[in-house]
Amino acid sequence: MVFQNRSLFSTSVAHNAGYGLAVRRSWPDRARRWLRGLVGRPPLEESVADALETVGLREAAHRPARSLSAGEAQRVAFARALATEPDVLLLDEPASNLDPRNTALIEEAVAAARERDIAVVVATHDMQQARRIADRVGVMLDGTLIEQGPTETVFGDPDDERARKFIDGELVY
């Protein structure tokens, strides 16, 4: 899962991206080797390097994570999730408060994850982003799913009037 408010450790970008490997119980030996190897700046773990490449931060691997912009930090959080090679990736407002460049890079990373057959579930209020990146969309109101289906159908001809108003930019409550 990648949270809207990312938390990074006061270590390198690579260490932050590899943290998920360290806590994943199914890979205890690999994780211990990874953590011990951080002391001498070893070559990057392949899955961490691939994840950093996917989010456009491979060259920043040894930079201090605390020196990153908000958009770069969000991409590190995304890489942390990708490095564990998940079956499902949950994203909570993955591009909120990010500039257009970082938003585009996050959306490209979502597309790359989907190309790897990772199911991606995104919670967002950004209707345009949902339209750009989703195959299927669900619209929730007060904790209830009021509309769901293929993106083109939900955006083009929603059944629920409240969903239609929300998609059109009206305030619905």
Rosetta blueprint (number, residue, H / E / L):
1 M L
2 V E
3 F L
4 Q L
5 N L
6 R L
7 S L
8 L L
9 F L
10 S L
11 T L
12 S E
13 V H
14 A H
15 H H
16 N H
17 A H
18 G H
19 Y H
20 G H
21 L H
22 A H
23 V H
24 R L
25 R L
26 S L
27 W L
28 P H
29 D H
30 R H
31 A H
32 R H
33 R H
34 W H
35 L H
36 R H
37 G H
38 L H
39 V H
40 G H
41 R L
42 P L
43 P L
44 L L
45 E L
46 E H
47 S H
48 V H
49 A H
50 D H
51 A H
52 L H
53 E H
54 T H
55 V L
56 G L
57 L L
58 R H
59 E H
60 A H
61 A L
62 H L
63 R L
64 P E
65 A H
66 R H
67 S H
68 L L
69 S L
70 A H
71 G H
72 E H
73 A H
74 Q H
75 R H
76 V H
77 A H
78 F H
79 A H
80 R H
81 A H
82 L H
83 A H
84 T L
85 E L
86 P L
87 D L
88 V E
89 L E
90 L E
91 L E
92 D E
93 E L
94 P L
95 A L
96 S L
97 N L
98 L L
99 D L
100 P H
101 R H
102 N H
103 T H
104 A H
105 L H
106 I H
107 E H
108 E H
109 A H
110 V H
111 A H
112 A H
113 A H
114 R H
115 E H
116 R L
117 D L
118 I L
119 A E
120 V E
121 V E
122 V E
123 A E
124 T L
125 H L
126 D L
127 M H
128 Q H
129 Q H
130 A H
131 R H
132 R H
133 I H
134 A L
135 D L
136 R E
137 V E
138 G E
139 V E
140 M E
141 L E
142 D L
143 G L
144 T E
145 L E
146 I E
147 E E
148 Q E
149 G E
150 P E
151 T H
152 E H
153 T H
154 V H
155 F H
156 G H
157 D L
158 P L
159 D L
160 D L
161 E H
162 R H
163 A H
164 R H
165 K H
166 F H
167 I H
168 D L
169 G L
170 E L
171 L L
172 V L
173 Y L
